Amino acid sequence: MDFQPDEAQAAVAAVARQYARERIAPEAARNDREARFPAHLVKGLGELGLLAINVPAEHGGSEAGAVASALAMMELAAADRSVAVVAGVTNMVAETIQRYGTAAQRARCLPRLASAEWLAGAFGLSEPAAGSDPAAMRTRAVRDGDGWVLDGEKQWISQGDVAGVTVVWAKTDPAAGGKGVSAFLVEQGTPGLTVGRHEEKMGLRASPTVSLVFEGCRLPGSALLGQPGQGLAIALSALDGGRIGIGSQAVGTMRAALDAAARYARERVTFGKPIAQHQAVAFMLADMAVDHDTSRLLVLRAAALKEAGRPFTREAAMAKLFASEAAQRVVARAVQIHGGNGFTEEFEVARLYRDARVQTIYEGTSEIQRMVIARKLLEE
Ligand SMILES: Cc1cc2nc3c(=O)[nH]c(=O)nc-3n(C[C@H](O)[C@H](O)[C@H](O)COP(=O)(O)OP(=O)(O)OC[C@H]3O[C@@H](n4cnc5c(N)ncnc54)[C@H](O)[C@@H]3O)c2cc1C
């Protein structure tokens, strides 16, 4: 058993770390304040090969594997969670097209996603009345000659307004329940697709979150991803991988919070000594480090299983559950250690606190992760 990344994995992490520190971090606070999507930074991610990390080179990807992908995501998230979301969702969409797409779909989408010619890929599953329970979705796709017509509304779609392609799930056979859902690739500019509301969020403000409205949106037959009725299975397998990504985001968030808190605790003096020398503060730092390291190990275990081609659904859910919950504790302690300063936007920990909050919610809430873990456990 080896607890260290190998040379190639460490090299991908180093590339991500350098870009994150030198280019992403310096403008993260401003992009958050102005809710500005940093297209120029996303282009840079494409140039560095960080948008299709786990996709074969023949399709423009970096072919670096799931572990390297997780390590890179930790580095991006330590600098800016919004940028990490763009990279995370785009990687997830690219992997989904790689796995389920036809040769023509791969050839069209993957090089454009990998290079950031298309600024992002988007994942169009959730709806106003269907988040945890996607089988309750109302969006319909009806056959029309050799194509399909899409009607409905998706909500909460990260980068839905800037994405070159969105994977959209719709019911093609409503009587079949969850087995009547299919997935489609819908490109930006398709007639009948409009961007609706932009959410005003408490965190991740540089990552746009929008609703997408489909009204008589006609798609060619070639837009179908996978088989009719296979949609929910495609979504669940994509989310297994995505959860390693959210766990990685949580780990990066915790590392940034721990670094900031340790730095502050060494500098801030009360009662004649740095607060780090008060045991109550030192113990908070110790607990934060344990939460970080435990989460990192769980995330890398799930990534290693995925890379080895072994089942990893349970481990990905465990990693996402534990890391996202641990991140809540860690960012709260980081704010506490900063005292009043922690409650101001002048210090990074306030933004970390706001950004971390969604990690227990998206790509399956903590309650849904517990359901997945328990189901897998009882199956065995
Ligand atoms: C910033 C942001 C970005 C997002 N990006 C995307 C995206 O790109 N693509 C996309 O498709 N979606 C996206 N989402 C949607 C996200 O995945 C959903 O919000 C999430 O899955 C929860 O769904 P919901 O909001 O409908 O909550 P609900 O499903 O209504 O859940 C409400 C509460 O009830 C609990 N609950 C529900 N069912 C059960 C149950 N059976 N047992 C116990 N508890 C239960 C939940 O855990 C939660 O606490 C995003 C959301 C946010 C906030």
The ligand as a MOL file (V3000), in Angstrom:
LIG
                    3D

  0  0  0     0  0            999 V3000
M  V30 BEGIN CTAB
M  V30 COUNTS 53 58 0 0 0
M  V30 BEGIN ATOM
M  V30 1 C -24.7930 25.9690 -6.2010 0
M  V30 2 C -25.5040 24.7770 -6.7510 0
M  V30 3 C -25.0730 24.2040 -7.9340 0
M  V30 4 C -25.7560 23.0980 -8.4600 0
M  V30 5 N -25.3540 22.5890 -9.6720 0
M  V30 6 C -26.1000 21.6250 -10.2570 0
M  V30 7 C -25.8080 21.1970 -11.5870 0
M  V30 8 O -24.8580 21.6580 -12.2180 0
M  V30 9 N -26.6190 20.2790 -12.1620 0
M  V30 10 C -27.6930 19.7420 -11.5050 0
M  V30 11 O -28.3860 18.9130 -12.0940 0
M  V30 12 N -27.9930 20.1140 -10.2320 0
M  V30 13 C -27.2220 21.0520 -9.6090 0
M  V30 14 N -27.5220 21.4680 -8.3260 0
M  V30 15 C -28.7090 20.9090 -7.6600 0
M  V30 16 C -28.3610 20.0210 -6.4750 0
M  V30 17 O -27.7770 18.8350 -6.8970 0
M  V30 18 C -29.6530 19.8220 -5.6670 0
M  V30 19 O -29.9280 21.0640 -5.0260 0
M  V30 20 C -29.5350 18.7200 -4.6420 0
M  V30 21 O -29.4450 17.4670 -5.2720 0
M  V30 22 C -30.7240 18.7030 -3.6570 0
M  V30 23 O -31.9180 18.7610 -4.3320 0
M  V30 24 P -33.0350 19.8300 -3.8920 0
M  V30 25 O -32.3830 21.1620 -3.8150 0
M  V30 26 O -34.1930 19.6920 -4.7990 0
M  V30 27 O -33.4260 19.4250 -2.4150 0
M  V30 28 P -34.5830 18.3600 -2.0100 0
M  V30 29 O -34.4380 17.1230 -2.8190 0
M  V30 30 O -35.8780 19.0660 -2.0430 0
M  V30 31 O -34.1780 18.0470 -0.5130 0
M  V30 32 C -34.5050 18.9230 0.5730 0
M  V30 33 C -34.0370 18.2720 1.8620 0
M  V30 34 O -34.7350 17.0220 2.0580 0
M  V30 35 C -33.7960 15.9700 2.2190 0
M  V30 36 N -34.3350 14.7540 1.6120 0
M  V30 37 C -34.8750 14.6200 0.3760 0
M  V30 38 N -35.2570 13.3530 0.1630 0
M  V30 39 C -34.9180 12.6450 1.2720 0
M  V30 40 C -35.0300 11.2760 1.6850 0
M  V30 41 N -35.5380 10.3450 0.8790 0
M  V30 42 N -34.5840 10.9320 2.9220 0
M  V30 43 C -34.0410 11.8620 3.7490 0
M  V30 44 N -33.8980 13.1710 3.4220 0
M  V30 45 C -34.3290 13.5530 2.2010 0
M  V30 46 C -32.5490 16.4490 1.5070 0
M  V30 47 O -31.3790 15.7560 1.9590 0
M  V30 48 C -32.5470 17.9190 1.8670 0
M  V30 49 O -32.0080 18.0900 3.1440 0
M  V30 50 C -26.8470 22.5560 -7.7710 0
M  V30 51 C -27.2620 23.1260 -6.5490 0
M  V30 52 C -26.6000 24.2280 -6.0380 0
M  V30 53 C -27.1080 24.8370 -4.7660 0
M  V30 END ATOM
M  V30 BEGIN BOND
M  V30 1 1 1 2
M  V30 2 1 2 3
M  V30 3 2 2 52
M  V30 4 2 3 4
M  V30 5 1 4 5
M  V30 6 1 4 50
M  V30 7 2 5 6
M  V30 8 1 6 7
M  V30 9 1 6 13
M  V30 10 2 7 8
M  V30 11 1 7 9
M  V30 12 1 9 10
M  V30 13 2 10 11
M  V30 14 1 10 12
M  V30 15 2 12 13
M  V30 16 1 13 14
M  V30 17 1 14 15
M  V30 18 1 14 50
M  V30 19 1 15 16
M  V30 20 1 16 17
M  V30 21 1 16 18
M  V30 22 1 18 19
M  V30 23 1 18 20
M  V30 24 1 20 21
M  V30 25 1 20 22
M  V30 26 1 22 23
M  V30 27 1 23 24
M  V30 28 2 24 25
M  V30 29 1 24 26
M  V30 30 1 24 27
M  V30 31 1 27 28
M  V30 32 2 28 29
M  V30 33 1 28 30
M  V30 34 1 28 31
M  V30 35 1 31 32
M  V30 36 1 32 33
M  V30 37 1 33 34
M  V30 38 1 33 48
M  V30 39 1 34 35
M  V30 40 1 35 36
M  V30 41 1 35 46
M  V30 42 1 36 37
M  V30 43 1 36 45
M  V30 44 2 37 38
M  V30 45 1 38 39
M  V30 46 1 39 40
M  V30 47 2 39 45
M  V30 48 1 40 41
M  V30 49 2 40 42
M  V30 50 1 42 43
M  V30 51 2 43 44
M  V30 52 1 44 45
M  V30 53 1 46 47
M  V30 54 1 46 48
M  V30 55 1 48 49
M  V30 56 2 50 51
M  V30 57 1 51 52
M  V30 58 1 52 53
M  V30 END BOND
M  V30 END CTAB
M  END
